[in-house]
Amino acid sequence: MNILLVTLFSLERNTSVAISNINITKGLLALGHKLTWVMPHWAQCETVFDASEVRVVRIPGQDQPRDVGMIRNRIRSHFGMLDFTRSYLQQVRNTHVPDEYYDVVISTSDPKTSHVFTKRLLRHIRYGRWIQHWGDPLLDDITRNFWWPRWCVKCYEWNILRKAEKVVYVTPFTCDAQRKAYPKMANKFAFIPLPADMCSTHTVPHPDQLRVAYLGDYNPAFRNLNPLYKACAGVDSVYLTIAGHGPQYNTLSNVKVLSRIPQEQALKIENDADVIFCVCNKRGTQIPGKIMYKASSDKHILIAVERELHDEMCRFFESFGRFLVCDNTPESISTALQSLRHHPHDYVTPDCLLPINVVKELLQ
């Protein structure tokens, strides 16, 4: 099939959604589909995106900014439905997509503006089906604090969703919540997990210290990393590395704290680790994408679960037969880490997370 994909975060940019989009691309290519990606410019490639097997259409304009300033970001986040990528909506008519028939159009978020951009783009192209692939929903996005009344946000989201033939969410909890919010469209909502990142890793065990890595942002309003820090601080048998935007913890003899680092450096830390640590959000229905991405590695993946949806989350993660789950408390994390010191690294990627299987389900 001839497939058009649209995102307003470039695949060269080091973001979680870029990893997802790259793995979706690999799965579609493995099935023999012809792909065209529509995306903004990005000056420096920070990912492993290989554009040699796909056609890329760039949205006119300058390189996408990382930030527009803290104050402007807060104002737009509070008063606007969309983030700073809304400026690309002015470039729909100037984005020259090849004049062909596209069997399927797939828009991916974040940012949610990708779906709005695609909705406008579809007025100018010939296509069969439109599939929306969502990360966070708009109405129940815990990272946003809208000035608008909730019913206004719901109407705006409904207007985006109604034109799609299929809407995909990456957790069953978000999918269920959206079905309850929009019961008349519930039959076209589907849960499909994010595809695993099929990059080979080989763990060399460290007999004297269990090496633990937390790589990612940790805004304390949404993710609580204090229990992990307390569980590892001063414990000689554990070496913890934290890298990402968040409150700067004190570096100790066995705890290294870094700000956000380039992907290449993050991969080096990850390759040297025994355990990849993930913490669920304090509230909401979304889960960290890294959990699914790293399911293909031979690392221990330890997931700390919060109180909200605790039992449901535990059952969900344990159903894969791949992840280790604990409570997000110092005692539970400490017990889990000690149990992993002599645990073998004999993990197998779940079939349902293989990119080729994920995209087969996506296209159904």
C-alpha positions in Angstrom: 0.0 0.0 0.0 0.9 3.6 -0.5 0.9 5.2 3.0 1.3 8.8 4.1 2.4 9.6 7.6 2.3 13.0 9.3 4.0 14.3 12.5 4.9 17.8 13.7 7.9 16.5 15.7 10.6 15.6 13.2 11.9 12.0 13.4 15.4 13.4 13.7 14.5 15.0 17.0 15.3 13.2 20.2 11.8 12.6 21.5 9.7 9.7 22.7 7.3 10.0 19.8 10.2 10.0 17.3 11.2 6.6 18.7 7.7 5.3 18.2 7.5 6.7 14.7 10.8 5.2 13.7 9.7 1.8 14.9 6.4 2.1 13.2 8.3 3.0 10.0 10.5 -0.1 10.4 7.4 -2.3 10.7 5.7 -0.8 7.7 8.8 -1.2 5.6 9.1 -4.8 6.6 5.6 -5.4 5.3 6.7 -3.9 1.9 4.6 -0.7 2.0 5.6 2.5 0.2 6.0 5.3 2.8 5.9 9.1 2.6 6.6 11.1 5.8 5.4 14.7 6.2 7.4 16.5 9.0 9.2 19.8 9.9 12.8 20.5 9.4 15.3 19.6 12.1 18.9 20.7 11.6 20.8 18.0 13.5 19.9 14.3 13.5 19.7 13.2 17.1 18.2 9.8 16.4 18.8 6.7 14.3 16.2 7.7 11.7 17.3 6.5 8.2 15.4 8.3 5.5 16.9 6.3 2.6 13.9 4.0 2.3 11.2 6.5 2.7 10.2 9.7 0.9 10.3 12.8 3.2 8.2 15.9 2.6 9.3 18.9 4.8 6.9 21.4 6.1 8.1 24.9 5.1 9.6 27.1 7.8 12.5 27.4 10.1 13.9 24.5 12.1 11.5 23.6 14.8 12.3 25.3 18.1 12.9 23.2 21.2 11.3 25.9 23.3 9.7 29.3 23.0 10.5 30.5 26.4 9.1 29.4 29.8 6.6 32.2 30.2 5.3 31.9 26.6 5.1 28.2 27.0 3.0 28.5 30.1 0.7 31.1 28.5 0.1 28.9 25.4 -0.4 25.8 27.5 -2.9 27.5 29.7 -4.9 29.5 27.2 -4.4 27.5 24.0 -5.7 24.1 23.0 -2.4 23.4 21.1 1.2 24.0 21.8 3.8 26.1 19.9 3.6 23.7 16.9 0.3 25.4 15.9 2.3 27.8 13.8 2.8 25.0 11.3 -1.0 25.0 10.6 -0.3 28.1 8.4 1.9 26.0 6.2 -0.6 23.3 5.1 -1.2 24.9 1.6 2.6 25.3 1.2 3.4 21.7 2.0 3.7 20.0 -1.4 2.7 16.3 -0.9 3.1 14.3 -4.2 -0.1 14.1 -6.1 -0.9 10.4 -5.6 -3.6 8.3 -4.1 -2.7 7.2 -0.6 -4.4 4.1 0.7 -3.9 5.1 4.3 -3.0 8.3 6.0 -1.6 8.0 9.6 -1.2 11.0 11.9 0.8 10.6 15.1 1.0 12.6 18.3 2.4 14.1 20.4 2.1 16.9 19.4 -1.7 16.8 19.0 -1.4 19.5 16.4 -0.3 16.7 14.0 -3.9 15.5 13.8 -5.2 19.1 13.2 -2.6 19.6 10.5 -3.5 16.3 8.9 -7.2 17.1 9.0 -6.5 20.3 6.9 -4.1 18.5 4.6 -6.6 15.9 3.7 -8.7 18.5 1.9 -5.9 18.7 -0.7 -5.0 15.0 -1.3 -6.7 11.8 -2.4 -6.8 9.1 0.2 -8.7 6.0 1.5 -8.5 5.8 5.3 -7.3 8.1 8.0 -5.9 6.5 11.2 -5.0 8.7 14.2 -2.3 7.4 16.5 -2.5 9.2 19.9 -0.1 9.4 22.8 -1.7 11.5 25.5 -5.4 12.4 24.8 -6.3 16.1 24.7 -9.1 16.1 27.3 -7.3 14.2 30.0 -3.7 15.2 29.3 -2.3 15.5 32.9 0.5 17.8 31.6 -2.0 20.5 30.6 -3.9 22.9 32.8 -6.4 24.5 30.4 -8.1 27.8 31.0 -10.9 26.6 28.8 -14.0 24.9 30.4 -13.7 21.1 30.1 -16.7 21.0 27.8 -14.9 23.3 25.3 -11.8 21.1 25.3 -14.0 18.0 24.8 -15.8 19.6 21.8 -12.4 20.5 20.3 -11.1 17.0 20.7 -14.4 15.5 19.4 -14.0 17.6 16.2 -10.5 16.1 15.7 -11.6 12.5 16.3 -14.8 12.4 14.3 -13.2 12.5 10.9 -10.9 9.5 11.5 -11.8 5.9 10.5 -9.7 4.5 13.3 -8.3 6.1 16.5 -5.5 4.2 18.3 -4.4 4.7 21.9 -1.3 3.2 23.4 -2.7 2.1 26.7 -5.9 0.2 27.4 -6.7 2.6 30.3 -6.7 5.6 28.0 -8.7 3.7 25.4 -11.3 2.8 27.9 -11.5 6.4 29.3 -12.0 7.8 25.7 -14.7 5.3 25.0 -16.6 6.5 28.1 -16.0 10.1 27.1 -17.2 9.6 23.5 -19.6 6.7 23.5 -20.9 7.3 20.0 -17.4 6.9 18.6 -16.3 4.1 20.9 -16.4 1.4 18.2 -13.5 3.0 16.2 -11.2 3.4 19.3 -8.6 0.7 19.7 -5.7 -0.1 22.1 -2.5 -1.0 20.4 0.8 -1.0 22.4 3.9 1.0 21.2 6.3 -1.2 19.3 9.6 -2.3 20.9 12.8 -0.7 19.7 14.6 -3.6 18.1 18.1 -2.5 18.8 20.3 -5.3 20.2 22.0 -4.9 23.6 24.2 -7.2 25.5 24.4 -6.8 29.3 27.7 -7.6 31.0 26.7 -8.3 34.6 28.4 -6.4 37.4 29.0 -8.8 40.2 29.8 -6.1 42.8 27.2 -3.5 42.0 23.8 -3.6 40.4 23.8 -0.7 37.8 20.5 1.0 37.6 19.6 3.7 35.0 16.7 6.2 35.0 16.9 8.1 31.7 14.1 10.6 31.0 12.5 13.7 32.4 10.8 13.6 35.8 8.7 16.6 36.4 7.8 16.2 40.1 4.2 17.3 39.4 3.7 14.0 37.4 6.5 11.6 38.4 7.9 10.9 41.8 11.6 9.9 41.7 12.2 10.4 45.4 11.6 6.7 46.4 14.2 5.5 43.8 16.7 8.0 45.1 16.1 7.1 48.8 16.2 3.4 48.0 19.7 3.7 46.3 21.4 6.5 48.3 24.3 5.1 50.3 23.7 1.5 49.2 27.1 0.2 48.1 25.7 -2.8 46.2 23.7 -0.4 43.8 25.0 2.3 41.4 22.3 4.6 40.1 22.4 7.0 37.2 19.7 9.6 36.7 19.6 11.7 33.6 16.9 14.1 32.5 15.1 17.3 33.2 13.8 17.5 36.8 14.9 18.6 40.3 18.6 18.1 40.7 19.3 15.5 43.4 22.7 15.5 45.1 25.3 13.3 43.5 26.6 10.7 45.9 29.4 8.1 45.7 26.9 5.6 44.3 24.4 8.0 42.6 25.2 10.1 39.5 22.8 12.8 38.6 22.8 14.5 35.1 20.5 16.9 33.3 19.1 15.9 29.8 21.9 14.4 27.7 22.3 13.5 24.0 20.9 10.2 22.9 24.3 8.8 22.2 25.4 9.3 25.7 22.1 8.0 27.1 22.6 4.8 25.1 26.1 4.3 26.5 24.7 4.6 30.1 21.8 2.3 29.2 24.1 -0.3 27.7 26.2 -0.4 30.8 23.2 -0.8 33.1 21.7 -4.0 34.5 18.3 -2.4 35.2 16.2 0.1 33.4 14.0 1.8 35.9 10.6 3.3 34.9 8.2 5.1 37.1 4.5 5.5 36.3 2.7 8.9 36.5 1.2 9.9 39.7 -2.2 10.0 38.1 -3.8 9.5 34.7 -4.1 6.7 32.2 -0.8 7.0 30.3 2.4 5.0 30.9 6.0 5.9 30.0 6.7 4.9 26.4 10.2 3.7 27.4 8.6 0.6 29.0 7.5 -0.8 25.7 10.5 0.5 23.7 13.0 -1.3 25.9 11.1 -4.6 26.0 13.4 -5.9 23.3 16.6 -5.4 25.4 18.2 -8.0 27.6 18.0 -5.6 30.6 15.8 -6.0 33.7 13.0 -3.5 33.4 11.7 -2.5 36.8 8.4 -0.5 36.8 7.4 1.4 39.9 3.6 1.7 40.1 1.7 4.5 41.8 -1.6 4.1 43.8 -3.9 5.3 41.1 -5.0 2.3 38.9 -2.4 0.3 40.9 -4.0 -3.2 40.5 -4.9 -2.6 36.9 -1.5 -1.4 36.0 0.2 -4.3 37.8 -2.0 -6.9 35.9 -1.3 -5.1 32.6 2.5 -5.1 32.9 2.6 -8.6 34.3 0.5 -9.9 31.4 3.5 -9.5 29.1 5.7 -11.9 31.0 8.6 -9.4 30.5 8.5 -6.7 33.1 9.1 -6.6 36.9 6.7 -4.5 38.9 7.0 -2.9 42.4 5.3 -0.1 44.3 6.8 3.3 44.1 8.1 3.3 47.7 11.7 3.1 48.9 11.1 -0.2 50.6 9.5 -1.9 47.6 12.1 -0.6 45.2 14.9 -1.7 47.5 13.5 -5.2 47.9 13.0 -5.5 44.1 16.6 -4.4 43.3 18.1 -6.8 45.7 16.1 -9.6 44.2 17.5 -8.7 40.8 21.2 -9.0 41.8 21.5 -12.6 40.7 18.5 -12.8 38.4 19.4 -14.1 34.9 19.1 -11.8 31.8 17.1 -14.3 29.7 14.3 -12.1 28.4 12.4 -12.5 25.1 10.5 -9.7 23.4 6.7 -10.3 23.5 5.3 -11.0 20.1 2.7 -8.3 20.4 5.4 -5.7 20.8 7.3 -6.6 17.6 7.1 -3.7 15.2 5.8 -5.8 12.3 3.0 -7.2 14.5 2.1 -3.8 15.9 1.7 -2.2 12.4 -0.4 -5.2 11.2 -2.8 -4.5 14.0 -2.6 -0.8 13.3 -3.6 -1.3 9.6 -6.5 -3.7 10.3 
